Amino acid sequence: MNDTGLLPEGFHDRLPPAADGLRRFEHAVLGVAHGYGYEQVDPPLAEFEAGLAGRLKGTRVTDAVRFVDPVSQRTLAIRPDLTAQVARIAATRMGHHPRPVRLSYAGPVLKLRASELSPRRALRQIGAELLGLDTVAAASEIVTVAVEALRAAGVTGISIDFTLPDLVATLASDLTPAVRGELIAALDAKDAGRVAAIDPAYLPLVEAAGPFATALDRLRASDPAGRLTSRLDAVAQIVATLGSDIAVTLDPTERHGFEYQTWLGFSLFAQGVLGEVGRGGSYAVCHADGAEESAVGFSLYADALLDAGLGQRERVRLFLPQDSDPAVAARLRSEGWATVAALSPGDTPEAQLCTHLLRGHDIVALD
């Protein structure tokens, strides 16, 4: 069988200059997180499935590639998401650490299946988690770090869509589980007709979605009993910390992708990029003794941004002829030049895709 270079469906190679763009993007994001006190962790690509299952309250490991470890004969899972691994580290290896603990990460994840809208199975995830708190102050910090990280990476036209993932379940606690499930499904689908047939009192939740200020006013007006006041006040406080250049919307019933988030969720978007570039919110970490720990965090999806051309720069490469002074070359590299040395008499700047040539001690731009 001939080697055609084909990869399995949903997998891809990242070539220059996109791979260099990924390096710069991760460096920018993790640099911002580090500046806020988020220390980096690096979990393994695979671990025991039991270690991931149920670590985040309300989740199961349903999207992971599994296999039997030939050494332990136990089932391993390749991580489909890094958040659960960071939560495991915080709950076990760093369980003694004073709370809140701030952790950042970057690495590949693998999905069992891909969707039509997102056909990739192998992805790059970068993010930060604050474990031990999910207060307004903690959530505000996480949103701020996410926005600043995107800006540092060169992302423009940032917008945020906030949601309240467990709002319906909380408000509809008086309904039977079956009716509550039907209501949540109808609200997920934004099906006003079905919502009205189940309980018209929940129609304002469908109509409220939109620009933040307008949506907030509609929700407050639809809640004379004040059951939503504390939640809406909390989200309003978070939004107040954002700059006026950030477009903010509110969709109170959006749950897709927020299966384990609690009172807050948010999606990040960028101008010129198709779909979400990140997601975050509050959640609960489950400890082995049954205790639950509040947390809040965000994840960025580098692939969508790199596909849109973010991080790619024009190649700037300096060709060093064979007789170049090594000390001069070392100095130029320390100044930030990418130097490419001739390894044979026939080597040329054109063959090495160089944009500049070192001629003696002078740098000459090539046409």
DATA-V744538 format. One record per pair of residues at least 24 apart in sequence whose ideal C-beta (glycine too) atoms are under 8 Angstrom apart, sorted by the first residue. I is the first residue (numbers start at 1). J is the second residue. D is the distance in whole Angstrom. If there is no record, write none. Layout:
BEGIN
I	J	D
I	J	D
END
This chain:
BEGIN
8	121	8
9	114	8
9	119	8
9	121	8
10	111	7
10	114	5
10	119	6
10	120	6
10	121	3
10	122	7
11	120	8
11	121	6
11	122	5
12	120	7
12	122	7
14	306	7
16	315	8
17	312	5
17	313	7
17	315	6
18	306	5
18	311	8
18	312	6
20	311	8
20	312	8
20	313	8
21	306	6
21	310	7
21	311	3
21	312	5
21	313	7
22	124	7
22	302	6
22	306	6
22	311	7
24	153	7
24	311	5
24	313	8
25	126	8
25	153	5
25	302	6
25	305	7
25	306	7
25	310	7
25	311	5
26	106	5
26	124	8
26	126	6
26	302	7
28	149	7
28	152	4
28	153	4
28	154	8
29	106	7
29	126	5
29	149	4
29	150	8
29	152	7
29	153	6
29	300	6
30	104	6
30	106	6
30	126	7
31	152	7
32	145	6
32	148	5
32	149	4
32	152	5
33	104	4
33	128	5
33	145	6
33	149	6
34	104	7
36	102	7
36	128	8
36	141	7
36	145	5
37	102	5
38	102	4
38	103	6
38	104	4
38	128	5
38	130	8
38	145	7
39	102	7
39	103	6
39	104	7
40	103	7
40	104	5
40	105	6
40	106	8
41	86	6
41	89	6
41	103	5
41	104	7
41	105	6
42	105	7
42	107	7
43	79	7
43	82	7
43	85	4
43	86	7
43	88	8
43	89	7
43	105	7
43	107	7
45	78	6
45	79	6
45	107	7
45	108	7
45	110	8
46	76	5
46	77	6
46	78	5
46	79	7
47	76	7
47	77	7
47	79	7
47	85	7
48	72	8
48	74	6
48	75	7
48	76	6
48	77	8
49	74	8
49	75	5
49	76	6
49	77	4
50	74	8
50	75	8
51	88	6
52	77	6
52	79	7
52	84	5
52	85	7
52	88	7
54	286	6
55	84	5
55	87	5
55	88	5
55	91	7
55	285	7
55	286	6
56	83	7
56	84	5
56	87	6
56	260	5
56	283	6
56	284	7
56	285	7
56	286	7
57	260	6
57	283	7
57	284	4
57	285	7
57	286	5
57	292	6
58	259	6
58	260	5
58	284	8
59	84	7
59	259	6
59	260	4
62	112	8
63	111	6
63	112	5
63	113	7
64	110	8
64	112	6
65	110	6
65	112	5
78	110	5
79	109	5
79	110	7
80	109	6
80	110	6
80	111	5
80	112	7
81	109	6
81	125	7
81	299	8
82	107	6
82	109	6
82	125	5
82	127	7
82	299	7
83	127	7
83	129	7
83	283	8
83	297	6
83	299	7
86	129	5
86	131	8
86	297	8
87	129	7
87	131	7
87	285	4
87	295	7
90	129	7
90	131	4
90	132	8
90	285	7
90	293	8
90	295	8
91	285	6
91	286	8
91	287	5
91	288	8
91	293	7
92	288	8
95	287	8
99	131	7
99	132	3
99	133	7
99	293	8
100	130	5
100	131	6
100	132	4
100	133	5
100	138	7
101	130	8
101	131	5
101	132	6
102	128	7
102	129	8
102	130	5
102	131	8
103	128	7
103	129	5
103	131	7
104	128	4
104	129	8
105	129	8
117	275	7
118	275	7
120	303	6
123	301	6
123	302	8
123	303	5
124	301	7
124	302	4
124	303	6
125	299	5
125	300	7
125	301	7
125	302	8
126	299	7
126	300	5
126	302	6
127	278	8
127	280	8
127	297	6
127	298	5
127	299	4
127	300	6
128	297	6
128	298	6
129	295	6
129	296	8
129	297	3
130	295	6
130	296	5
130	297	6
131	285	6
131	293	6
131	295	4
131	297	8
132	293	6
132	294	7
132	295	7
133	294	6
133	295	8
133	296	7
134	262	7
134	263	7
134	264	7
134	282	4
134	283	8
134	294	4
134	295	6
134	296	5
136	234	5
136	237	5
136	238	6
138	296	5
139	234	8
139	238	6
139	264	6
139	282	6
139	296	5
140	237	7
140	238	5
140	241	5
142	280	6
142	296	5
142	297	6
142	298	6
143	238	6
143	241	7
143	242	7
143	266	7
143	280	7
143	298	8
144	241	6
144	242	8
145	298	7
146	268	6
146	278	6
146	280	6
146	298	4
146	300	7
147	242	7
147	243	8
147	246	6
147	268	8
149	300	7
150	268	7
150	270	7
150	277	7
150	278	7
150	300	7
153	305	7
153	310	7
153	311	7
154	310	6
154	311	7
155	270	5
155	273	8
155	277	7
155	305	7
155	310	6
156	270	7
156	271	6
157	270	6
157	271	2
157	272	7
158	245	8
158	246	6
158	247	8
158	268	7
158	269	7
158	270	6
158	271	8
159	246	7
159	247	4
159	248	7
159	249	7
159	268	8
159	269	5
159	270	8
160	242	7
160	246	6
160	247	7
160	248	5
160	249	7
160	266	5
160	267	7
160	268	6
160	269	7
161	248	8
161	249	5
161	250	7
161	251	6
161	254	7
161	266	7
161	267	5
161	269	7
162	212	7
162	235	6
162	238	8
162	239	7
162	248	7
162	249	7
162	250	5
162	251	7
162	264	7
162	265	7
162	266	5
163	250	7
163	251	5
163	252	6
163	253	7
163	254	4
163	255	7
163	258	6
163	264	8
163	265	4
163	266	7
163	267	8
163	281	8
164	231	6
164	235	7
164	252	5
164	253	8
164	263	6
164	264	7
164	265	7
165	254	8
165	255	6
165	258	4
165	261	4
165	262	7
165	263	7
165	264	8
165	265	5
165	281	7
166	261	8
166	262	6
166	263	6
167	205	8
167	228	7
167	231	7
167	252	6
167	253	7
167	263	8
168	202	7
168	205	7
168	253	6
171	202	8
171	227	7
171	228	8
172	199	8
172	202	8
175	199	8
184	255	7
187	253	4
188	253	7
188	254	8
188	255	6
188	256	7
190	253	8
205	252	5
205	253	5
206	253	7
208	250	7
208	252	6
209	249	7
209	250	7
209	251	4
209	252	7
209	253	8
209	254	8
210	249	6
210	250	7
211	248	8
211	249	6
211	250	8
212	239	6
212	248	4
212	249	6
212	250	5
215	249	7
215	250	4
215	251	8
215	252	7
216	250	6
219	250	8
219	252	6
231	263	6
234	263	7
234	264	7
235	264	7
238	264	8
260	284	8
262	294	8
264	296	7
266	298	8
268	298	7
268	300	7
270	305	7
270	308	8
272	308	5
273	304	6
273	305	6
273	307	8
273	308	4
273	310	8
274	304	7
274	307	8
274	308	7
275	304	6
276	301	7
276	304	7
277	301	6
277	304	5
277	305	6
314	355	8
315	353	6
315	355	6
316	355	5
316	356	7
317	352	7
317	353	6
317	354	4
317	355	6
317	356	7
318	354	6
318	355	8
318	356	5
318	357	7
318	358	6
318	363	7
319	348	8
319	349	4
319	352	6
319	354	4
319	356	7
319	357	5
319	358	7
320	358	5
321	357	8
321	358	7
321	359	8
322	347	8
324	358	6
325	361	8
328	358	7
328	361	6
329	358	7
332	358	7
332	363	8
END
